[in-house]
Amino acid sequence: MDRTSVLALRLAGPLQSWGASSRFTRRTTESAPTKSGVVGLLAAAAGLERGDDAGLAPLAALRFGTRIDQPGTRVRDFHTAHHGITGASMPLSERFYLADAVFVAAVEGDHALLAGLHEALRTPAYPPYLGRRSCPPSEPVVLGLHEDARLEDVLANVPWQASAWYRRRHRAPQTLTVLRETAADESAGAADVLRDQPVSFDAAHRRHALRTVVTVPVPAPIPSGGGPQDVHDPFAALDALEDESF
């Protein structure tokens, strides 16, 4: 029998954008990472080309979930561009991002596949980004490979990943929100439907299917120190100076 494991990721950066739908010049973002976006990150790390639908299929079949550890703030930007050949101005587009957000994302599936992805993320073929190429992660995304584990257990037990400055300014939460796919033996109950199940990343024929998502609260796994202590925060010194000024 194949072993089932879970690969956990920490998705943090100045900006993130996880769009599940776009209409014309308006590019929105969901409040949490989409499956399409995270699978795209994994595919890029593994070196898959956009038209490799056969290579994409095993990644798309992984069971996916995410936990909101630091909600962030939704911000809006306006984007202008010019045609590379004619120089003509393109229509002004409205784009939305999540600023200062932190998520724990996880995928469940075959251990051998996830072990390969774990190594690929350490030395990625293509740089990872958080939904859009303009949104790089602020640190390595790998949290760990959990052998013989279940998605819901990992999302419930990985320590709270909020940034150091956020932990100093906010009281530790009692619960965290998890959005995940149901297990094969689990009833969907009250579920939402999102069109972010990747089918093809081919630039000319990008396709996504619907998937079912359940939203559940989990007790916040707060370490005794109040959060992860080994996360490098380049702005910690500035925050300390700001705190001392009052």
Legacy VTK file of the C-alpha trace (Angstrom):
# vtk DataFile Version 3.0
C-alpha trace
ASCII
DATASET POLYDATA
POINTS 246 float
0.000 0.000 0.000
1.325 3.470 -0.919
2.320 5.697 1.967
0.439 8.959 2.368
2.336 11.979 3.635
1.798 15.730 3.900
4.080 18.524 2.666
3.640 21.746 4.652
4.564 25.211 3.363
4.805 28.672 4.927
3.599 31.321 2.472
4.717 34.758 3.636
5.812 37.887 1.817
5.236 41.625 1.527
2.545 40.998 -1.100
0.547 37.967 -2.224
-2.211 37.628 -4.799
-4.293 34.488 -5.234
-6.770 35.104 -8.012
-9.432 32.492 -8.762
-11.241 34.677 -11.296
-10.421 37.739 -13.373
-12.667 39.846 -15.537
-11.163 42.105 -18.160
-8.998 44.710 -16.391
-9.994 43.775 -12.820
-7.686 41.218 -11.135
-8.935 40.238 -7.685
-7.428 38.052 -4.968
-8.947 35.456 -2.674
-8.423 35.830 1.077
-6.274 32.665 1.167
-3.986 30.810 -1.268
-5.733 28.961 -4.081
-4.973 25.378 -5.044
-4.095 26.520 -8.563
-1.557 29.001 -7.210
0.131 26.564 -4.824
0.205 23.741 -7.371
1.737 26.230 -9.797
4.433 27.027 -7.220
5.190 23.306 -6.821
5.206 22.744 -10.572
7.638 25.617 -11.084
9.970 24.260 -8.410
9.891 20.834 -10.081
10.681 22.366 -13.475
7.410 21.464 -15.214
6.701 23.375 -18.397
3.354 25.134 -18.787
2.091 22.789 -21.500
2.969 19.575 -19.611
-0.554 18.535 -18.622
0.512 14.925 -17.999
3.156 16.097 -15.523
0.678 18.470 -13.896
-1.986 15.811 -13.272
-0.341 14.088 -10.241
0.227 17.473 -8.569
-3.355 18.582 -9.240
-4.632 15.331 -7.689
-3.005 16.114 -4.316
-5.448 16.981 -1.531
-4.979 20.628 -0.602
-5.653 22.826 2.391
-4.540 26.114 3.865
-4.619 27.843 7.247
-4.848 31.592 7.781
-2.218 32.481 10.399
-1.964 36.208 9.624
-4.836 37.562 7.499
-3.007 40.530 6.032
-4.600 43.591 4.495
-6.221 43.806 1.073
-4.682 46.579 -1.042
-5.453 47.885 -4.529
-3.025 48.966 -7.225
-3.346 50.252 -10.772
-1.211 48.735 -13.508
-0.217 50.354 -16.784
1.609 48.744 -19.697
2.622 49.386 -23.285
2.622 47.017 -26.220
6.160 45.746 -26.754
6.094 46.186 -30.545
3.771 49.077 -31.309
4.333 51.025 -28.084
0.582 51.582 -27.793
-0.817 52.006 -24.282
-2.697 49.020 -22.875
-5.905 49.492 -20.847
-5.427 50.533 -17.236
-5.950 47.482 -14.999
-7.004 47.285 -11.362
-5.132 44.699 -9.275
-5.649 43.555 -5.714
-3.107 42.080 -3.286
-2.820 40.825 0.280
-0.152 42.748 2.205
1.722 41.246 5.180
-0.210 37.957 5.164
1.064 34.577 6.367
-0.467 31.200 5.538
0.296 27.560 6.175
-0.497 25.548 3.046
-0.319 21.764 2.832
-0.766 19.031 0.239
-1.489 15.376 0.984
-0.627 12.466 -1.274
1.884 9.809 -2.266
5.007 9.979 -0.109
7.447 9.506 -3.001
5.872 12.343 -4.996
5.903 14.702 -2.019
9.486 13.773 -1.123
10.502 14.788 -4.640
8.631 18.075 -4.340
10.225 18.684 -0.944
13.675 18.425 -2.508
12.627 20.494 -5.528
11.549 23.360 -3.273
15.022 23.403 -1.701
16.656 23.872 -5.124
13.820 25.085 -7.388
14.129 24.946 -11.168
12.120 28.181 -11.402
11.780 30.778 -8.620
8.653 30.396 -6.466
6.187 33.250 -6.144
3.018 33.869 -4.178
0.335 33.943 -6.838
2.038 36.416 -9.188
5.616 36.811 -10.359
5.747 40.218 -8.686
5.139 38.554 -5.281
8.234 36.610 -4.146
8.238 34.866 -0.747
10.226 36.580 1.996
11.902 33.308 3.064
12.114 29.609 2.098
8.622 28.169 1.865
9.279 24.614 3.116
8.028 23.877 6.635
8.515 20.125 6.510
7.478 16.754 5.124
5.240 14.834 7.524
5.354 11.095 6.862
2.285 8.894 7.316
0.185 11.947 8.179
-3.203 13.421 7.319
-3.864 16.879 5.952
-6.249 17.953 8.709
-3.852 16.856 11.467
-0.911 18.783 10.010
-2.990 21.938 9.537
-4.180 21.647 13.132
-0.752 21.021 14.690
1.864 23.063 12.803
2.826 25.903 15.194
1.346 29.335 14.593
3.456 31.012 11.880
2.550 34.695 12.274
5.432 37.159 11.890
7.348 38.346 14.959
6.076 41.929 14.653
2.488 40.672 14.327
2.792 38.532 17.464
4.066 41.538 19.407
1.139 43.720 18.358
-1.740 41.221 18.468
-3.051 38.924 21.143
-2.590 35.239 20.330
-5.791 33.906 18.697
-7.923 31.175 20.230
-8.650 29.593 16.848
-7.360 29.723 13.281
-9.369 29.245 10.088
-8.624 26.247 7.872
-9.917 25.874 4.315
-9.403 22.358 2.964
-10.673 19.671 0.674
-12.643 16.844 2.248
-11.219 13.339 2.589
-12.663 10.501 0.522
-14.512 9.122 3.568
-15.768 12.508 4.792
-19.067 14.253 4.129
-18.729 17.689 2.553
-21.488 19.130 4.764
-21.735 22.900 4.382
-19.128 23.504 1.697
-18.174 26.142 -0.834
-17.221 25.669 -4.465
-14.201 27.376 -5.985
-12.949 27.238 -9.580
-9.253 26.770 -8.821
-8.688 23.063 -9.536
-5.885 23.180 -12.151
-6.412 21.194 -15.341
-3.927 22.908 -17.664
-1.454 25.764 -17.273
-0.937 26.078 -21.024
-0.756 29.826 -21.688
-3.102 29.568 -24.685
-5.622 27.189 -23.095
-5.411 27.623 -19.314
-8.213 25.623 -17.710
-9.535 25.150 -14.178
-12.290 22.955 -12.778
-14.500 23.343 -9.729
-13.536 21.867 -6.359
-15.276 21.647 -2.987
-13.836 23.477 0.017
-14.887 23.214 3.668
-14.046 25.926 6.213
-13.363 24.808 9.780
-11.864 26.490 12.869
-8.994 24.753 14.681
-7.504 25.584 18.089
-4.494 27.820 17.510
-1.313 25.786 18.168
0.616 28.511 19.999
4.103 27.443 21.218
5.111 28.403 24.746
7.252 31.221 23.345
4.258 32.749 21.570
5.194 31.648 18.034
8.036 30.419 15.856
11.294 31.818 17.198
13.534 30.755 14.331
11.861 32.958 11.690
14.103 35.765 10.515
12.329 39.127 10.647
14.429 41.810 8.904
12.206 44.585 10.304
12.443 43.518 13.956
15.103 46.150 14.750
12.964 48.914 13.240
9.928 47.740 15.195
11.947 47.818 18.410
13.023 51.403 17.728
9.430 52.390 17.013
8.228 50.813 20.252
10.894 52.678 22.249
9.864 56.032 20.760
6.542 56.016 22.622
LINES 1 247
246 0 1 2 3 4 5 6 7 8 9 10 11 12 13 14 15 16 17 18 19 20 21 22 23 24 25 26 27 28 29 30 31 32 33 34 35 36 37 38 39 40 41 42 43 44 45 46 47 48 49 50 51 52 53 54 55 56 57 58 59 60 61 62 63 64 65 66 67 68 69 70 71 72 73 74 75 76 77 78 79 80 81 82 83 84 85 86 87 88 89 90 91 92 93 94 95 96 97 98 99 100 101 102 103 104 105 106 107 108 109 110 111 112 113 114 115 116 117 118 119 120 121 122 123 124 125 126 127 128 129 130 131 132 133 134 135 136 137 138 139 140 141 142 143 144 145 146 147 148 149 150 151 152 153 154 155 156 157 158 159 160 161 162 163 164 165 166 167 168 169 170 171 172 173 174 175 176 177 178 179 180 181 182 183 184 185 186 187 188 189 190 191 192 193 194 195 196 197 198 199 200 201 202 203 204 205 206 207 208 209 210 211 212 213 214 215 216 217 218 219 220 221 222 223 224 225 226 227 228 229 230 231 232 233 234 235 236 237 238 239 240 241 242 243 244 245
